[in-house]
């Protein structure tokens, strides 16, 4: 049995299953987002997440959202980040972890850039949802799912049911 688990450990993908799981078991993006949310989440991230979920409930992104500008794209490139539609889940989790660390940094510019990058990511996510993910051409690039789950996990409006009870 131990040898079987060791053999399974050699050929598994960390983002999909555990070494101790069978082929039918899999981790979800929710578990990784929950782990990130257990870290000390900066207040700015929570505010951005709350804003995102409220807007999603009220407007449902039916209106056409604009793509990111060249200035916003250059901010992403400054830190060597891809656009959201070309970001994998692993890249997004690494990026979110970095953004959390940078938000707690002593460097004011790094903190500001961290918050701006998260705002750009949310803007990209809104655009992808408004276009019904039409610009996402490959299933490998599904970092948008990780970002959306992270925002849901850190928001005080954790579920759609909570938002449904709110009157606007």
C-alpha positions as CSV (number, residue, x, y, z in Angstrom):
1,X,0.0,0.0,0.0
2,X,2.8,2.4,0.9
3,X,4.6,1.7,-2.4
4,X,1.3,2.3,-4.3
5,X,0.9,5.7,-2.6
6,X,4.6,6.6,-3.4
7,X,4.1,5.7,-7.0
8,X,0.9,7.8,-7.2
9,X,2.8,10.7,-5.6
10,X,5.3,10.8,-8.4
11,X,2.8,11.4,-11.2
12,X,0.2,13.7,-9.7
13,X,-0.6,17.3,-10.3
14,X,-0.7,19.4,-7.1
15,X,-3.6,21.5,-8.4
16,X,-5.9,18.5,-9.1
17,X,-5.4,15.8,-6.5
18,X,-3.5,14.5,-3.5
19,X,-1.0,11.7,-3.4
20,X,-3.3,9.9,-1.0
21,X,-6.4,10.2,-3.1
22,X,-7.8,7.9,-5.7
23,X,-8.3,8.9,-9.3
24,X,-11.9,10.0,-8.6
25,X,-10.9,12.4,-5.8
26,X,-9.8,15.9,-6.7
27,X,-9.0,19.2,-5.0
28,X,-11.1,22.1,-6.0
29,X,-10.0,25.6,-6.6
30,X,-12.1,26.5,-3.6
31,X,-9.8,24.7,-1.2
32,X,-6.8,26.7,-2.4
33,X,-8.7,30.0,-2.3
34,X,-9.9,29.1,1.2
35,X,-6.3,28.6,2.3
36,X,-5.3,32.0,0.8
37,X,-8.3,33.5,2.6
38,X,-7.1,32.1,5.9
39,X,-4.0,34.2,5.7
40,X,-4.2,37.7,7.0
41,X,-6.1,39.4,4.2
42,X,-5.5,43.1,3.8
43,X,-8.5,45.3,4.4
44,X,-8.2,46.8,0.9
45,X,-8.6,43.3,-0.6
46,X,-11.7,42.7,1.5
47,X,-13.2,46.0,0.3
48,X,-12.5,45.2,-3.3
49,X,-14.1,41.8,-2.9
50,X,-17.2,43.2,-1.2
51,X,-17.5,45.8,-4.0
52,X,-17.1,43.1,-6.7
53,X,-19.8,40.8,-5.2
54,X,-22.3,43.7,-4.6
55,X,-21.9,44.9,-8.2
56,X,-22.2,41.3,-9.5
57,X,-25.5,40.9,-7.6
58,X,-26.9,44.2,-8.7
59,X,-25.7,44.5,-12.3
60,X,-24.8,40.9,-13.1
61,X,-22.3,42.3,-15.6
62,X,-24.8,42.5,-18.4
63,X,-23.5,45.9,-19.5
64,X,-20.4,45.7,-21.6
65,X,-17.3,46.3,-19.5
66,X,-14.2,47.8,-21.1
67,X,-10.9,46.0,-21.4
68,X,-7.9,47.1,-19.4
69,X,-6.0,50.1,-20.7
70,X,-2.4,50.2,-21.8
71,X,-1.4,51.8,-18.5
72,X,-3.0,49.0,-16.5
73,X,-1.4,46.4,-18.8
74,X,2.0,48.0,-18.3
75,X,1.5,47.8,-14.5
76,X,0.9,44.1,-14.9
77,X,4.0,43.8,-17.1
78,X,6.1,45.7,-14.6
79,X,5.7,42.8,-12.2
80,X,5.8,40.2,-15.0
81,X,2.1,39.2,-14.7
82,X,0.1,37.9,-17.7
83,X,-3.3,39.3,-18.5
84,X,-6.1,37.3,-16.7
85,X,-7.2,35.5,-19.8
86,X,-3.7,34.0,-20.1
87,X,-3.2,33.1,-16.5
88,X,-3.3,29.6,-15.1
89,X,-4.7,28.8,-11.7
90,X,-1.3,28.2,-10.2
91,X,-0.1,31.5,-11.5
92,X,-3.1,33.3,-10.0
93,X,-2.7,31.7,-6.6
94,X,1.0,32.7,-6.6
95,X,0.0,36.2,-7.6
96,X,-2.6,36.5,-4.9
97,X,-0.2,35.3,-2.3
98,X,2.3,38.0,-3.5
99,X,-0.3,40.7,-3.5
100,X,-1.2,39.8,0.1
101,X,2.4,40.1,1.1
102,X,2.9,43.3,-0.8
103,X,-0.2,44.9,0.8
104,X,1.5,44.5,4.2
105,X,4.8,45.9,3.0
106,X,6.5,48.9,4.5
107,X,7.0,50.3,1.0
108,X,4.1,52.6,0.1
109,X,4.6,52.3,-3.6
110,X,4.5,48.5,-3.4
111,X,1.3,48.6,-1.3
112,X,-0.3,51.0,-3.8
113,X,0.7,48.8,-6.7
114,X,-0.6,45.7,-5.0
115,X,-4.0,47.3,-4.6
116,X,-4.0,48.6,-8.1
117,X,-3.1,45.2,-9.5
118,X,-6.0,43.6,-7.7
119,X,-8.3,46.3,-9.1
120,X,-7.0,45.6,-12.6
121,X,-7.6,41.9,-12.0
122,X,-11.2,42.6,-10.9
123,X,-11.7,44.8,-14.0
124,X,-10.5,42.0,-16.2
125,X,-12.7,39.5,-14.4
126,X,-15.7,41.7,-15.0
127,X,-14.9,42.0,-18.7
128,X,-14.6,38.2,-19.0
129,X,-17.9,37.7,-17.2
130,X,-19.6,40.3,-19.4
131,X,-18.3,38.7,-22.5
132,X,-19.3,35.2,-21.2
133,X,-15.6,34.1,-21.2
134,X,-15.6,34.3,-25.0
135,X,-12.0,35.5,-25.0
136,X,-10.7,32.6,-23.0
137,X,-9.7,30.2,-25.7
138,X,-8.0,27.5,-23.7
139,X,-9.1,25.5,-20.6
140,X,-5.5,25.7,-19.3
141,X,-5.9,29.4,-18.7
142,X,-8.5,29.4,-16.0
143,X,-7.0,31.8,-13.5
144,X,-10.1,33.8,-13.5
145,X,-11.8,31.0,-11.6
146,X,-9.2,31.2,-8.9
147,X,-9.6,34.9,-8.6
148,X,-13.4,34.8,-8.4
149,X,-13.3,32.1,-5.7
150,X,-10.7,34.1,-3.8
151,X,-12.9,37.2,-3.9
152,X,-15.9,35.1,-2.7
153,X,-13.9,33.6,0.2
154,X,-12.6,36.9,1.6
155,X,-15.8,38.9,1.2
156,X,-18.2,39.4,4.1
157,X,-20.9,38.6,1.6
158,X,-19.7,35.0,1.2
159,X,-22.7,33.6,-0.7
160,X,-25.3,34.7,-3.2
161,X,-27.9,33.9,-0.6
162,X,-26.5,36.5,1.7
163,X,-26.7,39.1,-1.1
164,X,-30.2,37.9,-2.0
165,X,-31.5,38.9,1.5
166,X,-30.1,42.4,1.1
167,X,-32.4,44.9,-0.3
168,X,-31.1,47.4,-2.8
